[in-house]
């Protein structure tokens, strides 16, 4: 199951997988083709940024500039359902969230997702597996409703699917922006800040 997903990721594919919150879509941060496909599957505009996920805080620090406050939050809540928005480093490709100087970073607390990250060996984009404006998917069947393998624009299917059945219905991650010591909660989720 994981090996097919890893192979698809290395070929510029998009994966549907469970997380500790809802099903998500993931792809190689450094593959413009893969990132575009993820946007298409979500029927999401280019102006909306996606987050990245990493296997550890150490890896996160390669791609984001963590202030003391951001480090404090990461150490307290990672791995877990918290996305921390920080200023991005130059290691991230310019096509990712073009024109935006920050990036949301998440270190998930989910065995399958951590296996994906470790075996892939680098950061992956992460976004909930639902069309923009629709509810989150907690099983693969919900995600597949109304989709056609031959269509694009939010109607296609991912290159690989990790199906763990119906997962617990937990809200998507809490999102907090941390610039210096200033902290601003942008979305309330499982972690209350």
N, C-alpha and C positions, 0 to 999 in steps of 0.2 A: 504493500500500500504506500509506504513512505518512499520506497525506491522509485516507483513510477512517478510520483509527484516531484521528486528531486530531478529526475531526468527531464520532465516537462519544464521545470523552472530553468534548467540549464539551456534549454532550447528556446527560451523566450516565451514560455507559456504562462498561463494564469491558473492558479489552483484555488478550488473551493475547499475549505477545511473548517473544522470546529475550533472554537477558542473557549476560554473560560466564561465568555459572555454570550456571544451568538456566533453563527457561522460567518466566516469572513472570506474575502478574496485576497490573494497574495501573489506577488510577482517580484522578479529581480529588480531592485532599485536602479541598477545600472543598465537595464535594457529598455530603451525608449519604446520599442515595439510592444513589449510586455506591459509597460505602464499604460500605453494607449489602449491596449486591449482591455485592461481592467476598467478603465474609464468607460469604455464602450459597453461592457457587461453591466455596469451600474447605470448607464445612460446619464452620465454625470458630465457637467461642463468642465472645460480645462481650467476655468478660473477657481474651481474648488480644490484646495490642497488635500493631499493624502498624507497620512502618517507613515512612519517606518517602524518596523519592529526588529529588535535585536535580542541576542541571547543573554546579554549581561550589561551591567553598568559600564564596565570597562570598554566594551564595544560601542556603547552609546556615546561615550566621550570622544570617539573618533569623528562622529558626525554632528555632534551638537556641543555648544559651549555652555557648560553647566556652572552656574553661580553656586555659592554656598547654599542658598535656599533651595535651588533645584537639586543639588546633591543630597540635601537633607531629605527631601521628598522621595527621591529615588531610593535612597537607602532604607527608608521606612516602609515604602509600599511596593517596591519591586522585588521579585517578580509579582505582578498583579495587574488588575484592570485600571491602571492609571496611565494616561497619555500626558507627557510633559512637553510643552512647547518651549523651545529654547532657540537662540540664534544658531544658525547652521554653520558648519565648517565648509571649507572649499573641497572636501572630499566627495560631497554629494554632487551628482551631475546637474548642470544648469537647467536641463529640460524638466527636472523634477520640481514641481511647484514653481514654475518659472516666474521670476520677478519677486518672489517672496523670500525675505531674509531670515525667516524662522522655519523650524521643522518640528512636527510633533513626533515624539519618540516613545515607544512602548516596549516594555520587557514583559511578555506574557507569562502567566502562571498556569500553563497548560502543557501537559507532557507531550502530546502530539505536535503542538506548535513549536515547543522547544526542540524536539527531535528534528523537525523541518529546518529550523534555524541552524542548528549545529551541523547537520549533515550537508546543508547547502553551503555553509561556510561564510555567510555574509548577511548583510541586512536585506530585508524584504519590505516592500510596501505593504500596508495593511489598511483595509477598509471593510466595513460591514457588507455582507453579501445580500444586498437588496437593491432594487432599482431606486434611484433617488426619489424621495418622497413616499416610499412604501415602507411598511413595517419590516423589522429585522427578520431574518430567517433562522429558525431553530431546528430545522431539519432540511434535508436535501430536496425533498418533494416540494416544499414551499418555494424554494429557490427556483426549481425547474418549471413551475407553473407558467404556461404561456411562452416558453422559450423554444427556439428552433435552432438546431445545430448549424443550419446554413445561413442564418441571419445575423446581422450586426445591429448596433444601435440599441443595446440593452436586451436583445432577444436571443443572443447566442449562448453557448454553454462553455464552461472552462475547459482547459486542456486535460485536467485531471481533477478528480473529486475524491476526497477522503470522507467517507460516509460513516459517521459514528451514531447514526440514528437520531432520535429526538433528544436534544440536550436541554438541560435546565434553562428556563427562560429568565435570563439575567440581562439587565440593561447594558448597553454598550459602555465602554470605559468612561470614567470621569476624565475630563480634559481640563488641564490647568496650564495657563501661560505663565512662565516665570522669566522675567527679564530683570537681572540684578536681584534685588531683594523684593521687588514688586511681584505679587502673586495675584492672578485673576482667574477664577473658575469660569470656564466657557461652556462646560456641559456637566451637569450633575449625573453621576452614575453610581456604581456599587461602592465607591470610596467617597465618604463625606469629608470634605475639607472645610 
